[in-house]
Amino acid sequence: MKQIILDTETTGLEPAQGHRIIEIGCVELKNRRKTENYYHQYLNPERDIEDGAFEVHGISNELLAGKPLFRDIAQDFINFVRGNELIIHNAPFDVGFINAELQMLGSEWGRLEDYCRITDTLVMARELHPGQKNSLDALCRRYAVDNSQRDRHGALLDALILLDVYLAMTGGQTALSFDESSQTDYPAERWAIQIDPDRPGLRIIEPTPEERKAHEVRLETIEKVSKGKCIWLRKEDTGAGNRGRTGPKG
């Protein structure tokens, strides 16, 4: 299963009041790495955009006049997200709008939940940081994610920002990545080196108590977000009441 980071922009706040989607932005994440595969579409909502919504995203009625309707792109969108996990910040908002659009197409289209599994990063953030601000901007500040280009909201831009926030929240690497093809273009012998058997042993530097504590806090965060699947916290009977470690013991 791949993960799709999704965001939408709309004409207003309530689909029950006839508001519609005007932009969909999706970015694909595979093995915790952003791929080059994405989905982005502006839509003609067949109605005016509220002034308050325009102040948020800056998308005008004039810009959308010649864009496709949701029914024109519905199948392509469903094909893109089908069978994947959707990562959405404040998922009820976006899912509610998408389901309202699908409902207008007919009951045979079902709901977005029929096609995908949905994860709400706002729920995750509230569990990790109770009592704190957990808007996307607040999370960017907390996790040092650059959102300097976010003068206004935009579905694709917000999806890209949420991708970095999600990886940071779940303990992943966001800045450094390795091209998988580079690992197969060269034989292993290229990286082999000869070890001098007479060289002195490596010096072992033990972490300070503060570093140990910070490490434990980080692992506990990963354990909570992954719902008990942090491999570095496998509980083993060490005889001393400590957690098992995958690295060498000091």
Beta strands, then each sheet from edge to edge (+ up, - down):
strand 1: 3-10
strand 2: 21-30
strand 3: 33-42
strand 4: 85-88
strand 5: 117-120
sheet 1: 3+ 2- 1+ 4+ 5+
end
